[in-house]
Amino acid sequence: MKLFAIRGHALLITVGLLASVAAVLGITLHVTASTTRMTARSRDYAAAKAAAEGAVEYAYGVWLRRIRTGPISTAAANAGLTPPPFPGITYAKEGPQLSIVALDEYGVSGTNAADLPPQINGRVPGYEGWSGRTLTYAAQARVQLDDKTVIGVRRLFQYTEVPLFQSMFFFQHDLEFYCPAPMIINGLIHSNGTLYLAPNTTDSLIIQGNATYSTGVSKFPPGARYWSSYRGDSWIPPEPTWTHGKAAQLNQVPPIQPMGGAPEQVFDPNNPNADGFHQIIDLPDPNHPDPEEISRRRMVNKAGLVVKISGTNITITTQHGAVVTDEAAIKAAFSKTIARDEQKIVTTTTNSRGIVTTSTQTIPAVGIYDQREQKRVDTVEVDIGKLKDGLAKVHDFNNVIYIYDSTPRTPENPNPKALRLINGAVLPDKGLTIASLNPVYIQGDYNTGGKGSAVPSNGKNSTAQSSPTVNGYTRKPSAVIADAVMFLSNSWNDANSHKTLSQRVASNTTYNTAILAGFQPSQIPGVNGATEGSYSGGANNFPRFLENWTDVYCTYYGSMVELFPSKTFTGKWETGNIFAPPNRRWSFDTNFLTTPPPGSVEAVVLTRGPWSTF
């Protein structure tokens, strides 16, 4: 009996254990099934979310192509926008599956689809110190996970128009500083290429604002080794002085695009108008369509007045509602000089007694001899004082004038054509932008209110703080946009232009204007087809000089923008008999932050914000 009792007890324990195991197994199977279901749902959710993100990226690509020509309405952004298919993915059954919406400054949508998003003035995201006008869009996709669950994904896209004249230096290409005379840079610096910083000493290049670059930053410009004063491979340039610290001031950023999109997307090599960024100052080929993103940025299209000089004929065309009431008053501002070298005419005469005599008549040279170009230059003189009076009689003028000399170069007269701005101390009250496909010389004080010693910055005891204008005159918003820009001092004399440097002595001169112009980039043998090396002269020689400026001050308030190599003036930079550099007092004109020059050129920054779900 006792044995049976023991066996029965063991049986009960075994049965109990089996029951417990079965219960645990049941629970385990239930948990495993639940975990499997949750894992599968997580995979489905992740796949659906990834599909929604892919749809948003697709929408961004569509938006990117359409906005290249400028801001667009949400109706234009959404036209023909269909969600891309993904295997096993179903888009939301109700409401928009994929759409682009406009957002206001608070991130709220609701703008009429036919309208542009509200324009918000402020800082450019990711570009410290830069400001612009931003339009914000959001692309959103909605994917159906099951009958009850919809996954929404959204991402912000921002289109920001960035005025280029808010920087001291903006270079589309490499921006170089190699052993400049002491310079203090108080504005923004940007290069869409490589930024080269090679001062003589730490305090000879003082950078007070933010500096950005897109490709790289380096010390020694490769092109400088081909200049006669190249210091040798063993020389290591010191760091410039960063007033707020290099780490805080120097940053790498994506390019700032002057045409609104990547150049390879904008410039069609099969279109004769595809002339790189030089198109900004070019005339379009009337027999070929002009891409919208280029057309809206051409200075000839922005100008209220277009002045064409052909030979000695002057034609004025009005645009944008401008009405000229006295065309003769405008034409009076223009005169043309056909340059020529000094000529000697030998005359032989025989008198009644058969005696032969010879006389020589010297006809002096006329016009500018450009030592850098090694050529005589035909110039259209633009008397700004007379032009100001003539423009006062134009109604609804937008203060942008495009002037060009279309006279062809011939074997009889191979001289290049250029403009020369004279008598430019006083500009129209609303400012003035002069644009041309030709090179432009600026002779004498410009936008200063007076001339010579009357301008404090030109005085014998002037300092870096001396005013660049006469008392009572306010600098006007001004720009000169051209193939190249040359500074001629108050002492310039055409008669000495072909003589040695010692006979071309400059005097203190002040220029208050933005400059957008071309340059001659550094050449490295074997790179881009170059057969010999040369140095660009760097940003400190961006405006070109033709005089001996030794111990003479060149005062400048403005903004310097380089977008293209010059096509007309292609002489390489050098000193020698061409020029001796000035003492540079250069400052960014902070007035441009609130009142930029008329018709200012704007670039575009495209940015994407963070992802969010809804």
Rosetta blueprint (number, residue, H / E / L):
1 M L
2 K H
3 L H
4 F H
5 A H
6 I H
7 R H
8 G H
9 H H
10 A H
11 L H
12 L H
13 I H
14 T H
15 V H
16 G H
17 L H
18 L H
19 A H
20 S H
21 V H
22 A H
23 A H
24 V H
25 L H
26 G H
27 I H
28 T H
29 L H
30 H H
31 V H
32 T H
33 A H
34 S H
35 T H
36 T H
37 R H
38 M H
39 T H
40 A H
41 R H
42 S H
43 R H
44 D H
45 Y H
46 A H
47 A H
48 A H
49 K H
50 A H
51 A H
52 A H
53 E H
54 G H
55 A H
56 V H
57 E H
58 Y H
59 A H
60 Y H
61 G H
62 V H
63 W H
64 L H
65 R H
66 R H
67 I H
68 R H
69 T H
70 G L
71 P L
72 I L
73 S L
74 T H
75 A H
76 A H
77 A H
78 N H
79 A L
80 G L
81 L L
82 T L
83 P L
84 P L
85 P L
86 F L
87 P L
88 G L
89 I L
90 T E
91 Y E
92 A L
93 K L
94 E L
95 G L
96 P L
97 Q L
98 L E
99 S E
100 I E
101 V E
102 A E
103 L E
104 D L
105 E L
106 Y L
107 G L
108 V L
109 S E
110 G L
111 T L
112 N L
113 A L
114 A L
115 D L
116 L L
117 P L
118 P L
119 Q L
120 I E
121 N E
122 G E
123 R E
124 V L
125 P L
126 G L
127 Y L
128 E L
129 G L
130 W L
131 S E
132 G E
133 R E
134 T E
135 L E
136 T E
137 Y E
138 A E
139 A E
140 Q E
141 A E
142 R E
143 V E
144 Q E
145 L L
146 D L
147 D L
148 K L
149 T L
150 V E
151 I E
152 G E
153 V E
154 R E
155 R E
156 L E
157 F E
158 Q E
159 Y E
160 T E
161 E E
162 V E
163 P E
164 L H
165 F H
166 Q H
167 S E
168 M E
169 F E
170 F E
171 F E
172 Q L
173 H L
174 D L
175 L E
176 E E
177 F E
178 Y E
179 C L
180 P L
181 A L
182 P L
183 M E
184 I E
185 I E
186 N L
187 G L
188 L E
189 I E
190 H E
191 S E
192 N L
193 G L
194 T E
195 L E
196 Y E
197 L E
198 A E
199 P L
200 N L
201 T L
202 T H
203 D H
204 S H
205 L E
206 I E
207 I E
208 Q L
209 G L
210 N L
211 A E
212 T E
213 Y E
214 S L
215 T L
216 G E
217 V E
218 S E
219 K L
220 F L
221 P L
222 P H
223 G H
224 A H
225 R H
226 Y H
227 W L
228 S L
229 S L
230 Y L
231 R L
232 G L
233 D L
234 S L
235 W L
236 I L
237 P L
238 P L
239 E L
240 P L
241 T E
242 W E
243 T L
244 H L
245 G L
246 K H
247 A H
248 A H
249 Q H
250 L E
251 N E
252 Q E
253 V L
254 P L
255 P L
256 I L
257 Q E
258 P L
259 M L
260 G L
261 G L
262 A L
263 P H
264 E H
265 Q H
266 V H
267 F L
268 D L
269 P L
270 N L
271 N L
272 P L
273 N L
274 A L
275 D L
276 G H
277 F H
278 H H
279 Q H
280 I H
281 I L
282 D L
283 L L
284 P L
285 D L
286 P L
287 N L
288 H L
289 P L
290 D L
291 P L
292 E H
293 E H
294 I H
295 S H
296 R L
297 R L
298 R L
299 M H
300 V H
301 N H
302 K H
303 A L
304 G L
305 L E
306 V E
307 V E
308 K E
309 I E
310 S E
311 G L
312 T L
313 N E
314 I E
315 T E
316 I E
317 T E
318 T E
319 Q L
320 H L
321 G L
322 A L
323 V E
324 V E
325 T L
326 D L
327 E H
328 A H
329 A H
330 I H
331 K H
332 A L
333 A L
334 F E
335 S E
336 K E
337 T E
338 I L
339 A L
340 R E
341 D L
342 E L
343 Q E
344 K E
345 I E
346 V E
347 T E
348 T E
349 T E
350 T E
351 N L
352 S L
353 R L
354 G L
355 I L
356 V E
357 T E
358 T E
359 S E
360 T E
361 Q E
362 T E
363 I E
364 P L
365 A L
366 V E
367 G L
368 I E
369 Y E
370 D E
371 Q L
372 R L
373 E L
374 Q L
375 K E
376 R E
377 V E
378 D E
379 T E
380 V E
381 E E
382 V E
383 D E
384 I H
385 G H
386 K H
387 L H
388 K H
389 D H
390 G H
391 L H
392 A L
393 K L
394 V E
395 H E
396 D L
397 F L
398 N L
399 N L
400 V E
401 I E
402 Y E
403 I E
404 Y E
405 D E
406 S L
407 T L
408 P L
409 R L
410 T L
411 P L
412 E L
413 N L
414 P L
415 N L
416 P L
417 K E
418 A E
419 L E
420 R E
421 L E
422 I E
423 N L
424 G L
425 A L
426 V L
427 L L
428 P L
429 D L
430 K L
431 G L
432 L E
433 T E
434 I E
435 A E
436 S L
437 L L
438 N L
439 P L
440 V E
441 Y E
442 I E
443 Q E
444 G L
445 D L
446 Y E
447 N L
448 T L
449 G L
450 G L
451 K L
452 G H
453 S H
454 A H
455 V L
456 P H
457 S H
458 N H
459 G L
460 K L
461 N L
462 S L
463 T L
464 A L
465 Q L
466 S L
467 S L
468 P L
469 T L
470 V L
471 N L
472 G L
473 Y L
474 T L
475 R L
476 K L
477 P L
478 S E
479 A E
480 V E
481 I E
482 A L
483 D L
484 A L
485 V E
486 M E
487 F E
488 L E
489 S L
490 N L
491 S L
492 W L
493 N L
494 D H
495 A H
496 N H
497 S L
498 H L
499 K L
500 T L
501 L H
502 S H
503 Q H
504 R L
505 V E
506 A L
507 S L
508 N L
509 T E
510 T E
511 Y E
512 N E
513 T L
514 A E
515 I E
516 L E
517 A E
518 G E
519 F E
520 Q L
521 P L
522 S L
523 Q E
524 I L
525 P L
526 G L
527 V L
528 N L
529 G L
530 A L
531 T L
532 E L
533 G L
534 S E
535 Y L
536 S L
537 G L
538 G L
539 A H
540 N H
541 N H
542 F L
543 P L
544 R E
545 F E
546 L L
547 E L
548 N E
549 W L
550 T L
551 D L
552 V L
553 Y E
554 C E
555 T E
556 Y E
557 Y E
558 G E
559 S L
560 M E
561 V E
562 E E
563 L E
564 F E
565 P E
566 S L
567 K L
568 T L
569 F L
570 T L
571 G L
572 K L
573 W L
574 E L
575 T L
576 G L
577 N L
578 I L
579 F L
580 A E
581 P L
582 P L
583 N E
584 R E
585 R E
586 W E
587 S E
588 F E
589 D L
590 T H
591 N H
592 F H
593 L H
594 T L
595 T L
596 P L
597 P L
598 P L
599 G L
600 S L
601 V L
602 E E
603 A E
604 V E
605 V E
606 L E
607 T E
608 R E
609 G E
610 P E
611 W E
612 S E
613 T E
614 F L
